[in-house]
């Protein structure tokens, strides 16, 4: 374990350039106001105003009482000649109690003139005047004394997921398996689907401008269509700490999962993770991490050998990421893990190499990945075969698309929807993915192929 810690500390040496925020980071932390505003500012400096507007519209939906966000969005709308957005924002500013009457009147007058086309030949000058007024209002608010607001943000997620499996039971390619060294038939369900509904209550505490603490408590229930082995009720708790600076992003997380399987032994899993992202030079990042986890099964008369599969895992990962732009990246990652078990034949070492590509589109983030994993088990399991020690060579391919429903509506130019509906769609996120797993093993029962298609939809509700 010491060598893992030394490696992790070695990889967290400070770098010398300013970090860039990618869209993937935004998807992982959609409620982090500071991170999202950093992303918006960086996109503005690149002239990517569509991304700035999409980000700010989502933030104003999440934080409707934050007038600073509206002022920022108003200044961008002026730059892009978004007349409809300008008029909507002017209306909201007029109704706000956070803006002084003098600023309200000046902003409203300029945009009334533009809307009524009273300044046909001097629109550029008028828009510049409006831009100056907005900037002055922002500066005045920064200088003025503000009423202290709570550092806590509370939210509730409601989600639904469906998973379609081509081989849910991992039936071998030959439909056979080893049993004490003898080859016998292997039967079971192949094509099947699993439906899961979940709910999660979360809280975010903004420690300061550069760090926050996240807490979540969730529950889910899964139903399987044909088989029953994956039906369960799960309760989970997780907490994470994140720190952002100009040089790196650091996070630490702890999770606890209680899986209550309906027809097999229950299990409890715990996991602790440390992760760091560092910039070496422009567009080049070094990724590193540590993981510690364990799983304990509830052994009972109906599951008399469950304790033998209790495991403790420790491992590390190291990677490199190249940013073609803030919208596109390529990542290479190596991971190594050691797993100890009560029964030695369930212990193993595994290492994997992952190549992944990420590209941000108007409708969401596209991800492509390939992972090759080698697993070497420690000892012979005589219940399966008296002399063959299990070795697996696993290949996994995946394609995913994730984002917000609001991105879809914004990207369809011919679709006209109300601001109220747009704000509602901004609180929905979706994820679609396809994966293929080829598990090549010297054990017959573990030599199989499977494909999985997943679709999920999540609605988030914020509390004041």
N, C-alpha and C positions, 0 to 999 in steps of 0.2 A: 504494500500500500504506500510505503514511503516513496518508492520510485514514481508512482502515479502523481503524488503531491508535488514532487520535485519537478516533474515534467510540466505539470500544470502551471506552477509558479514561473518556470522558465519561459513559458509561452505568453505570459501576461506582462512582459516587459513593455514599458510605455513606448508608443510610436510618436511620430512627429508631425502628422498632418491631421487636418480636420476631417471628422467622419462624415459620411454621406448617408442619408436616410433612404432606404429602398422601400418600394411599395410592399414588398413581402413583410418588412418590419411593421408597416402600418397595419397590415391585415392581422398580424399577431397581437398588436396592441391598439385596437381601434378606438379605445376610450382614453388613451394617454394624450392629454391635451397638448403638452409641451412637445412631444415627439411629432404629433400631427402638424403642429404649427411650424416646426423646423422643416418638415417635408414641404409644406406649402411655401415657405420662404425660399427654399432651394429650388423648387419648381418655378417660382416667380422669377428668380434670377436667371433661369434657363429660358424664360419666355414661354413655358408650358402652362398657359393660362387655363386651359381646359382642366388640367389636373388640379390646379389651385382652386378653381371654382367648385369642382366636385368634392374636394376635401373640405372646403369651408362650408358648403351647403350641408354636408353630413354633420359637421361640428355644430352648426347653428341648430340643426334638428335635435342633436343630443343635448345641447346646452342653450335652450331657447332664451334664457334670461341674460346671457352674456352679450352685452351690447358691443363690446370690443370686436367680437367676431363679425357682427353685422357691419360695423364700420370698415373692417378689413375687406369683407366681401364687397361692400359698396365701392371701395376704391378700385378693386379689380374689375368690377362690372363697368365702371367708367372707362377703364383702359380698353376694354374689349367691345365697347358700344353695345352692351347687353341691355337694351332699353327696358324690356319687361322685368328683368331682375332689378334694375335700378328703381323703377317705379314701385315694385313690391317692397324693396328695402326702405325707400323713403317713407312709405306708409307705416312700416313697422317702427321706424325711428320717430315718426311723429307721435306714435302711441306710447313710446317708451318714457318711463319716469327717470331713466338714468342719464338722459341727454338734456342739456339746458335749452331753454326756449330760443335763445339767440341763435344757437347752432342749428336747431330744427328749422327755423325760419329761413336761414341762409341756404341750407341744403335744399329745402323744399322749393324755394323761389327759383334757384338755378335750374333744377330739373323740371319744374313746371314750364319754364321758358323753353327748355329743350323739347319737352313733350308737345307743347303747343306750337312749336316751330316759329317762335317769335324771333329767334336769333339764327335765321337761315344761313347768313353768310359768315357768322362768327361762331359756329358750333365748336370748333376746335378750341377757341379761346374760352368758351363757356365751360367746356368739359375740363379744361385745365383749372379754371376757377373752382369748379366743384371738387376736383381732386385736391386742391390746396385747402379747401374748407374741411374736407374729411381728414387730411393730415393734421391740420390744426386741432381738430376735435380730439384726435388720438393723443396728441402731445399734451393737451390740456388735461385729459383724463389721467395720463401717466403722472402728471405733476400734482393733481388734486388728491386730497385724502379720500380713500375709498373705504366703504364699510367692509369689515373683515368678513370673508365668506368661509364656510366650512371646507376643510380639506378633504372631506369624505364625499365619495360618489357611490351611490347604491344602485344596483340594477337587478333585474330578473330576466333570465333567458328561458324561452320555451322552444324546444326543438323536436324535430321528427327526422328519422333517417330510415332509409330502406337499403338493404344490401342483397344483391342477387349473386348467387354463387353457382359456378359450374360444377364444383366438386366440394361441397361443404364438409363431407366426411373424410376428405383426403384419401380416397380410395386409390390404391396403387394402380399403375398402368397395366399391370398383368393380372389384376384382380386376385392376387395371391399374397400371402404373408408367411413369415416364419413363426412357428410356435414350438419352442424347445428344439429348434433345429430342423423341424419338419415343415415342409411346404404345404399349406392348407389354403382353402379358398378364403377370400376376403370379400365380405358383403357390406352393404350399407347404402345410405342415401348419397346421391351425387348432386344433382340439380336441386336447389332450394333457395328460399329467400327468408330474410330475417327483418322484422320491423321493430324499430326502437323509438320510444318516446322518452324525452328527458326534460328535466327542469333543473335550473341552477340559480341560486341566489349568490350574488357577488358584491364585493365592496372593494373600492380602490382608495387608498389613503395617499395623498400627495405630500410626501415628507418635505421636499423642497423642490426647487426648479429642476433638479437633476435626478431625483430618485423618487420611487413610489413603492408602495406595498399593496399586493393584491391578495384577497381572501375569497374563497368560493366554497360553497357547500351544495352538492348536487345529488340527484337521484334519477335512476332510469329503469325502464322495464323493457325487456326484449321478448318477442314472440316469434317462434319459428313455424314455418308453414307445414313442412312435411316431417322433419325429424324433431328431436326435443333436446339434444345435448347442449345447444346454445341458448336455451331459454333461461333467463335469470333476472333477478332484481338486484341492482347495484347502487350502493351508497358511496359517495366519495367526498373527500375534503382535500383542499390544496391551498398552499400559500406560496407566494413568490416575492422576491425583492429584486428590483431592477435599478441600475444606476447608469446614467448616460453622461458622457462628457465629450469634449471635442476630440478625444483620442480613442475612446473605446466604449463598448457597451458590455456591462457585466450583469449577470442574473444568477440568482440562487433560488431553487424551488424545492418544496417538500410536498409529497402527496401521499394520501392514504386511501385505499380502495377496498371496500368490503363487497365481495361478489357472492351473492346468495343463489347458487345454482339450484334449480327446482328438483333435479333428479340425480344429482351427484353431490360430492362433498363441497361445502362452501370453502372459500379461501380469502385470505387477507393479504394484500400487497402494499409494501411501502417503498418509496423511491425518493432519493435525494440527488439533485443535479446541480452542478456548477457549470456555467458557460461564459465564455469571453469572446468578443469579436474585436480585433485590432486592425488598424490600418498601417501598412508598411509605407507605401507611397500612394499617390493618387490612383484610385480604382483597384487597389490590391489589398485584400484583407486576409488575416490569419485567424482561423477559428480554432478554438480548443474547448475541451470540456471533460468533466469527471462525472461518473455515475456510480451510485451505491444503491442496491435494492435487495429486497428479500420477499419471498412468498411463502406463506404457511397455510397448509390445508387443514380442514377440520376432520380429523380421522374419527371414524365411528364404526360400529359393527357392520354397517352396510358398505363402508369404504375402509376396509381394515388395513390397507397398504398406502393410504394417502400421505402419511407422514414421510414416506420414503422420497416423495417428490418435493419436499420442502427445500428451498434453494436460497443461497445468498450470492449475489453477483456484484462484482466490482470491475470497473473498466474506465477507459479513457478514449477520447477521439481527438483528432487533429485534422485540420482542413485548410484549404486555400480557396478564396473566392475572388473572381475577377469581375468587375463591374464594367460592362460595355457602356452603360449609361445608368442613370438612376432607375430606368425602367427595365433593364435587361442584365442578367448576370449568369455566370457559369461557376459551379462549385464542385470541388473535388474533396472527398473526405475519407479518412481511414479511421476505423474503430476497432478496438480490441477489448474483449471481455473474458473474465474468468468466472465460472459458475461452480460453486460448491453445493453438494446435496447430502442429505442424510444417507442415502444409498449412493455409493460411489459411481455406480453405473449411470446415474442421472446427472453427474457432474460433467462439465465440458469446458473447452476453450473455443472461442470463435473469433474470427477477425473478418472484417468486411471492407470493401471499397465501394464508394458511391460516387457516381457522376450525375449531377443534376443541373438543369437549365431552367431559368425563370424569366418570363417576359410579361410585362404589364400591357394589357390592351384596354380599350375603353369599357369593355363589358366585364373585365376581371383579370385575374392573374393566372397565366398558363404555366404549369409546371411539368417538366419531363424528367424522369430519373431512371437510372439503372444501378442495381446493387448486386454485387457478387459476394457471397458469404461462404466461408469454409468452417465447418463444425467438426471438432474431434472430441469424441466422448472418452471418458477416463478408463472405464473397465467394461468387461463383458457382462451382459445381462443374460444369464443362463435361462431365464424364462422365455427369451426370444431365440437365442442361439448360443450353443455352448462354447464357440470359439471366435465368432466374428464380433469385433468391436465396432460399434456404429460410427460411420463417417458420412457426413452430408455435404454436398456441394450445391448451393442454392443460388438461383438467379431470379431476380425480380425486376419487372418492367412496370412502370406506371405513368399515367397521364392524368393530370388534374386541372380543373378550372374552378376558381373560387373568387368570390367578391360580394358585392351588395346588389340587391334588386334595383336600387336607385341608379346604379351605374348603367343597367340595361335601359331604363327609361330615358336617361340622359343621352345615351348613345344613339337612340332611334330618333332621328331628326323629324320624321313625319308624325311622330306620336306627340300629341299635345295633351298634357295632363295638368291638373291644378297644383298649386304650390302645396296645398294641404296633403294631397295624395303623394306628391314627391317626397315630402318630409316623412310620411308614413313608410314609404318604400325604403328610405334611407336607413331605417332601423331593422331591416331584414338582411341577413347574409345567407349565401348559398354555397354549396360545395358539390362538385361532380367529379368522380374519379373512376378510372378503370385500371386494373392491375392484373398481371399474369405472373404466376410463380411456377418455376420449374425446379422441383426438389429431386436431385439425383443422389441416391443413397445406396450403400451396399446392403442395407436391409430392405427386403422386398416391400414391406408395408409403408416404407417412407420414400419410395420411389414413385412420385406422382406429379401431376400437373393440375393447375386450377386457375380459373379466371374469376375476378370479382368486380362487380359494378356497384358503386355507392352513390347515393344522392341524399343530401341533407339540406334542411332549411331551418333557420333559427330566427326567432323574433326576440328582440331585446327591448325591455321596458325600463326606463330610468325613473328613480325616485328622487325627490328633492330632499 
